[in-house]
Amino acid sequence: MSLTDKAIAQIRQLIASGALPPGSKLPPEQELAAQLGLSRNLAREAVKALAVARVLEVKRGDGTYVTSLQPSLLLEGLGGAVELLQGDPDAVLDLMEVRRLLEPTATALAVSRMSADGLAQVKRHLDAMREAREDVERLNAHDVAFHRAIVSVTGNESLITLLEGISGRTLRARIWRGLVDARAASRTLAEHEAIYAALASGDVTLAHAAALLHVNNTEQWLRTHLKSTTELGEDTATARLSMEKAQD
């Protein structure tokens, strides 16, 4: 571990212990460095790193503060990291696997917390998907919004942020599927209809199963297609380019 990493760990420990609670102001740089037994340069580098991670906020002319430490803030960087993985087919498959593990559970959780307004919001996106079935990009945009509306009902901010960072960022792969598979739109609509029906009926088990089937079908299609392109002699770079073109 580098000296800067150790300095970061020391400041994080102050926050974790409650010595620096959310919203509190850090001591001046010189005082903080002396308190932690660090040089001012190390203290400064640690503060910069934690500011990038949204743990601290530097207010010019005022000082440095601990942020709210809300999951939506701390996990915000996940979406950006996922975006950097979009051109790698193997990474996209990994993300789909994570989505398969999380989204069905989130959908089942939403059943017990679903309000009439929440269900109406989900239906609005389903209706929009029906109208956009001939437009791959629009259909998939409402696909993402459909799932976002479901997960938001859970009220679990950590889960919402994680799935937003993962599921919302696999849009390129889903658009790619729609462009190369003429039956993808019909299948996608049917699977979303089943998810909505389960939500509307209040059936937790059915909602989990419908969401699992939907995500699993998408994941398996991608795995099969990527495998077939490899068997036909197309390399990873070619598959990556295909997915990138899906958003051009």
C-alpha positions as a Markdown table, in Angstrom:
| # | Residue | x | y | z |
|---|---|---|---|---|
| 1 | Met | 0.0 | 0.0 | 0.0 |
| 2 | Ser | 1.4 | 3.4 | -1.0 |
| 3 | Leu | 1.7 | 6.3 | 1.5 |
| 4 | Thr | -1.1 | 8.1 | -0.2 |
| 5 | Asp | -3.4 | 5.0 | 0.1 |
| 6 | Lys | -2.5 | 4.8 | 3.8 |
| 7 | Ala | -3.4 | 8.5 | 4.2 |
| 8 | Ile | -6.7 | 7.9 | 2.4 |
| 9 | Ala | -7.4 | 5.0 | 4.7 |
| 10 | Gln | -6.8 | 7.1 | 7.8 |
| 11 | Ile | -9.2 | 9.8 | 6.7 |
| 12 | Arg | -11.8 | 7.2 | 5.8 |
| 13 | Gln | -11.4 | 5.7 | 9.2 |
| 14 | Leu | -12.2 | 9.1 | 10.8 |
| 15 | Ile | -15.3 | 9.2 | 8.7 |
| 16 | Ala | -16.3 | 5.6 | 9.4 |
| 17 | Ser | -15.8 | 6.0 | 13.2 |
| 18 | Gly | -18.0 | 9.0 | 13.3 |
| 19 | Ala | -15.3 | 11.4 | 14.2 |
| 20 | Leu | -16.1 | 13.2 | 10.9 |
| 21 | Pro | -19.8 | 12.6 | 10.3 |
| 22 | Pro | -21.6 | 13.5 | 7.0 |
| 23 | Gly | -21.7 | 17.2 | 6.5 |
| 24 | Ser | -18.8 | 18.0 | 8.9 |
| 25 | Lys | -15.9 | 20.2 | 8.0 |
| 26 | Leu | -12.4 | 18.8 | 8.0 |
| 27 | Pro | -9.7 | 20.6 | 10.0 |
| 28 | Pro | -7.4 | 22.9 | 8.0 |
| 29 | Glu | -4.8 | 21.0 | 5.9 |
| 30 | Gln | -1.9 | 21.7 | 8.3 |
| 31 | Glu | -3.9 | 20.6 | 11.3 |
| 32 | Leu | -5.3 | 17.5 | 9.6 |
| 33 | Ala | -1.8 | 16.5 | 8.5 |
| 34 | Ala | -0.5 | 16.9 | 12.1 |
| 35 | Gln | -3.4 | 15.0 | 13.6 |
| 36 | Leu | -2.8 | 12.0 | 11.3 |
| 37 | Gly | 1.0 | 12.2 | 11.4 |
| 38 | Leu | 1.2 | 13.0 | 7.7 |
| 39 | Ser | 3.1 | 15.5 | 5.6 |
| 40 | Arg | 0.9 | 18.3 | 4.2 |
| 41 | Asn | 1.5 | 16.9 | 0.7 |
| 42 | Leu | 0.2 | 13.5 | 1.6 |
| 43 | Ala | -2.9 | 15.0 | 3.4 |
| 44 | Arg | -3.6 | 17.1 | 0.3 |
| 45 | Glu | -3.3 | 14.1 | -2.1 |
| 46 | Ala | -5.6 | 12.0 | 0.1 |
| 47 | Val | -8.2 | 14.8 | 0.2 |
| 48 | Lys | -8.1 | 15.1 | -3.6 |
| 49 | Ala | -8.6 | 11.4 | -4.1 |
| 50 | Leu | -11.5 | 11.3 | -1.7 |
| 51 | Ala | -13.1 | 14.3 | -3.4 |
| 52 | Val | -12.9 | 12.4 | -6.7 |
| 53 | Ala | -14.7 | 9.5 | -5.0 |
| 54 | Arg | -17.4 | 11.9 | -3.8 |
| 55 | Val | -16.6 | 11.2 | -0.1 |
| 56 | Leu | -15.3 | 14.8 | 0.4 |
| 57 | Glu | -16.3 | 18.0 | -1.2 |
| 58 | Val | -13.8 | 20.9 | -1.5 |
| 59 | Lys | -15.5 | 24.3 | -1.3 |
| 60 | Arg | -13.1 | 26.9 | -2.5 |
| 61 | Gly | -12.7 | 29.7 | 0.0 |
| 62 | Asp | -14.6 | 27.8 | 2.6 |
| 63 | Gly | -13.0 | 24.4 | 3.3 |
| 64 | Thr | -13.4 | 20.7 | 2.8 |
| 65 | Tyr | -16.5 | 18.9 | 3.9 |
| 66 | Val | -17.7 | 15.3 | 4.2 |
| 67 | Thr | -20.5 | 14.7 | 1.8 |
| 68 | Ser | -23.9 | 13.3 | 2.6 |
| 69 | Leu | -22.4 | 9.8 | 1.9 |
| 70 | Gln | -25.6 | 8.7 | 0.3 |
| 71 | Pro | -25.4 | 5.6 | -1.9 |
| 72 | Ser | -26.5 | 7.5 | -5.0 |
| 73 | Leu | -23.5 | 9.8 | -4.5 |
| 74 | Leu | -20.9 | 7.3 | -3.5 |
| 75 | Leu | -21.9 | 4.7 | -6.2 |
| 76 | Glu | -22.3 | 7.3 | -8.9 |
| 77 | Gly | -18.9 | 6.4 | -10.4 |
| 78 | Leu | -20.0 | 2.9 | -11.1 |
| 79 | Gly | -21.9 | 4.0 | -14.2 |
| 80 | Gly | -18.9 | 5.7 | -15.6 |
| 81 | Ala | -16.7 | 2.6 | -14.9 |
| 82 | Val | -19.3 | 0.4 | -16.6 |
| 83 | Glu | -19.4 | 2.7 | -19.6 |
| 84 | Leu | -15.7 | 2.1 | -20.2 |
| 85 | Leu | -16.4 | -1.6 | -20.4 |
| 86 | Gln | -19.0 | -1.3 | -23.1 |
| 87 | Gly | -16.7 | -2.1 | -26.0 |
| 88 | Asp | -15.6 | -5.4 | -24.4 |
| 89 | Pro | -18.0 | -8.3 | -25.2 |
| 90 | Asp | -16.7 | -10.4 | -22.3 |
| 91 | Ala | -17.3 | -7.5 | -19.9 |
| 92 | Val | -20.8 | -7.0 | -21.3 |
| 93 | Leu | -21.6 | -10.6 | -20.6 |
| 94 | Asp | -20.3 | -10.2 | -17.0 |
| 95 | Leu | -22.6 | -7.2 | -16.6 |
| 96 | Met | -25.5 | -9.2 | -17.9 |
| 97 | Glu | -24.7 | -11.9 | -15.4 |
| 98 | Val | -24.7 | -9.4 | -12.5 |
| 99 | Arg | -28.0 | -7.9 | -13.8 |
| 100 | Arg | -29.5 | -11.5 | -13.8 |
| 101 | Leu | -28.5 | -11.8 | -10.1 |
| 102 | Leu | -30.0 | -8.5 | -9.0 |
| 103 | Glu | -32.9 | -7.5 | -11.2 |
| 104 | Pro | -35.3 | -10.4 | -10.6 |
| 105 | Thr | -34.9 | -9.9 | -6.8 |
| 106 | Ala | -35.5 | -6.2 | -7.2 |
| 107 | Thr | -38.6 | -6.9 | -9.2 |
| 108 | Ala | -39.9 | -9.3 | -6.6 |
| 109 | Leu | -39.2 | -6.7 | -3.9 |
| 110 | Ala | -41.1 | -4.1 | -5.9 |
| 111 | Val | -44.3 | -6.1 | -5.7 |
| 112 | Ser | -44.9 | -5.6 | -2.0 |
| 113 | Arg | -44.0 | -1.9 | -2.3 |
| 114 | Met | -45.9 | -1.1 | -5.5 |
| 115 | Ser | -48.4 | 1.8 | -5.4 |
| 116 | Ala | -51.0 | 2.6 | -8.0 |
| 117 | Asp | -49.0 | 5.5 | -9.2 |
| 118 | Gly | -45.9 | 3.3 | -9.5 |
| 119 | Leu | -47.7 | 0.6 | -11.5 |
| 120 | Ala | -49.1 | 3.3 | -13.8 |
| 121 | Gln | -45.6 | 4.6 | -14.4 |
| 122 | Val | -44.4 | 1.1 | -15.3 |
| 123 | Lys | -47.4 | 0.7 | -17.7 |
| 124 | Arg | -46.7 | 4.0 | -19.4 |
| 125 | His | -43.3 | 2.8 | -20.4 |
| 126 | Leu | -44.7 | -0.6 | -21.5 |
| 127 | Asp | -47.2 | 1.3 | -23.7 |
| 128 | Ala | -44.4 | 3.4 | -25.1 |
| 129 | Met | -42.5 | 0.2 | -25.9 |
| 130 | Arg | -45.5 | -1.1 | -27.9 |
| 131 | Glu | -45.6 | 2.1 | -29.9 |
| 132 | Ala | -41.9 | 2.0 | -30.6 |
| 133 | Arg | -41.6 | -1.6 | -31.6 |
| 134 | Glu | -40.3 | -0.7 | -35.0 |
| 135 | Asp | -37.7 | 1.7 | -33.6 |
| 136 | Val | -35.0 | -0.3 | -31.9 |
| 137 | Glu | -33.4 | 2.6 | -30.1 |
| 138 | Arg | -36.7 | 4.1 | -28.8 |
| 139 | Leu | -37.9 | 0.7 | -27.8 |
| 140 | Asn | -34.8 | -0.1 | -25.8 |
| 141 | Ala | -34.7 | 3.4 | -24.2 |
| 142 | His | -38.2 | 2.7 | -22.8 |
| 143 | Asp | -37.1 | -0.8 | -21.9 |
| 144 | Val | -34.5 | 0.7 | -19.6 |
| 145 | Ala | -37.0 | 3.2 | -18.2 |
| 146 | Phe | -39.5 | 0.4 | -17.6 |
| 147 | His | -37.0 | -1.4 | -15.4 |
| 148 | Arg | -35.9 | 1.8 | -13.7 |
| 149 | Ala | -39.5 | 2.5 | -12.8 |
| 150 | Ile | -39.9 | -0.9 | -11.2 |
| 151 | Val | -36.7 | -0.7 | -9.2 |
| 152 | Ser | -37.4 | 2.8 | -8.0 |
| 153 | Val | -40.5 | 1.5 | -6.3 |
| 154 | Thr | -38.3 | -0.5 | -3.9 |
| 155 | Gly | -37.0 | 2.7 | -2.3 |
| 156 | Asn | -33.7 | 0.9 | -1.8 |
| 157 | Glu | -31.2 | 3.6 | -2.8 |
| 158 | Ser | -28.2 | 1.3 | -3.0 |
| 159 | Leu | -30.1 | -1.2 | -5.1 |
| 160 | Ile | -31.5 | 1.5 | -7.4 |
| 161 | Thr | -28.0 | 3.0 | -7.9 |
| 162 | Leu | -26.3 | -0.3 | -8.5 |
| 163 | Leu | -28.9 | -1.4 | -11.1 |
| 164 | Glu | -28.9 | 2.0 | -12.8 |
| 165 | Gly | -25.1 | 1.7 | -13.1 |
| 166 | Ile | -25.3 | -1.8 | -14.5 |
| 167 | Ser | -28.6 | -2.3 | -16.3 |
| 168 | Gly | -28.9 | 1.1 | -17.8 |
| 169 | Arg | -25.4 | 0.8 | -19.2 |
| 170 | Thr | -26.1 | -2.4 | -21.1 |
| 171 | Leu | -28.3 | -0.5 | -23.6 |
| 172 | Arg | -25.8 | -0.7 | -26.4 |
| 173 | Ala | -25.8 | -4.5 | -26.3 |
| 174 | Arg | -29.6 | -4.6 | -26.3 |
| 175 | Ile | -29.8 | -2.2 | -29.3 |
| 176 | Trp | -27.3 | -4.5 | -31.1 |
| 177 | Arg | -29.5 | -7.5 | -30.4 |
| 178 | Gly | -32.5 | -5.6 | -31.8 |
| 179 | Leu | -30.6 | -4.7 | -35.0 |
| 180 | Val | -29.4 | -8.2 | -35.8 |
| 181 | Asp | -32.4 | -10.2 | -34.6 |
| 182 | Ala | -35.7 | -9.4 | -36.3 |
| 183 | Arg | -37.7 | -11.2 | -33.7 |
| 184 | Ala | -36.1 | -9.5 | -30.7 |
| 185 | Ala | -38.7 | -6.8 | -30.4 |
| 186 | Ser | -41.6 | -9.2 | -30.2 |
| 187 | Arg | -39.9 | -11.3 | -27.7 |
| 188 | Thr | -38.9 | -8.3 | -25.6 |
| 189 | Leu | -42.4 | -7.0 | -25.6 |
| 190 | Ala | -43.9 | -10.4 | -24.6 |
| 191 | Glu | -41.4 | -10.7 | -21.7 |
| 192 | His | -42.2 | -7.2 | -20.5 |
| 193 | Glu | -45.9 | -7.9 | -20.7 |
| 194 | Ala | -45.4 | -10.9 | -18.5 |
| 195 | Ile | -43.4 | -8.8 | -15.9 |
| 196 | Tyr | -46.1 | -6.2 | -15.8 |
| 197 | Ala | -48.9 | -8.8 | -15.5 |
| 198 | Ala | -47.1 | -10.3 | -12.5 |
| 199 | Leu | -46.6 | -6.9 | -10.9 |
| 200 | Ala | -50.3 | -6.0 | -11.5 |
| 201 | Ser | -51.4 | -9.3 | -9.9 |
| 202 | Gly | -49.2 | -8.8 | -6.9 |
| 203 | Asp | -47.5 | -12.2 | -7.4 |
| 204 | Val | -44.0 | -12.0 | -5.9 |
| 205 | Thr | -42.9 | -15.5 | -7.2 |
| 206 | Leu | -44.2 | -14.9 | -10.7 |
| 207 | Ala | -42.6 | -11.4 | -10.8 |
| 208 | His | -39.2 | -12.9 | -9.9 |
| 209 | Ala | -39.6 | -15.6 | -12.5 |
| 210 | Ala | -40.8 | -13.3 | -15.3 |
| 211 | Ala | -37.9 | -10.9 | -14.7 |
| 212 | Leu | -35.4 | -13.8 | -14.5 |
| 213 | Leu | -36.6 | -15.2 | -17.7 |
| 214 | His | -36.4 | -11.9 | -19.4 |
| 215 | Val | -32.8 | -11.1 | -18.3 |
| 216 | Asn | -31.7 | -14.7 | -18.9 |
| 217 | Asn | -33.0 | -14.7 | -22.4 |
| 218 | Thr | -31.1 | -11.6 | -23.3 |
| 219 | Glu | -27.9 | -12.9 | -21.7 |
| 220 | Gln | -28.1 | -16.3 | -23.4 |
| 221 | Trp | -28.8 | -14.6 | -26.8 |
| 222 | Leu | -25.6 | -12.5 | -26.4 |
| 223 | Arg | -23.6 | -15.5 | -25.3 |
| 224 | Thr | -24.8 | -17.6 | -28.2 |
| 225 | His | -24.3 | -14.9 | -30.7 |
| 226 | Leu | -20.8 | -14.0 | -29.5 |
| 227 | Lys | -19.9 | -17.7 | -29.5 |
| 228 | Ser | -21.2 | -18.1 | -33.1 |
| 229 | Thr | -19.2 | -15.1 | -34.3 |
| 230 | Thr | -16.0 | -16.6 | -32.8 |
| 231 | Glu | -16.7 | -20.0 | -34.5 |
| 232 | Leu | -17.2 | -18.2 | -37.8 |
| 233 | Gly | -13.7 | -16.6 | -37.4 |
| 234 | Glu | -14.7 | -13.2 | -36.1 |
| 235 | Asp | -12.5 | -12.0 | -33.4 |
| 236 | Thr | -13.2 | -10.0 | -30.2 |
| 237 | Ala | -12.3 | -6.8 | -31.9 |
| 238 | Thr | -14.9 | -7.4 | -34.6 |
| 239 | Ala | -17.6 | -8.1 | -32.0 |
| 240 | Arg | -16.6 | -5.0 | -30.1 |
| 241 | Leu | -17.0 | -2.9 | -33.3 |
| 242 | Ser | -20.4 | -4.4 | -33.9 |
| 243 | Met | -21.7 | -3.3 | -30.5 |
| 244 | Glu | -20.1 | 0.2 | -30.9 |
| 245 | Lys | -21.9 | 0.6 | -34.3 |
| 246 | Ala | -25.2 | -0.1 | -32.5 |
| 247 | Gln | -25.1 | 3.3 | -31.0 |
| 248 | Asp | -23.8 | 5.2 | -34.0 |
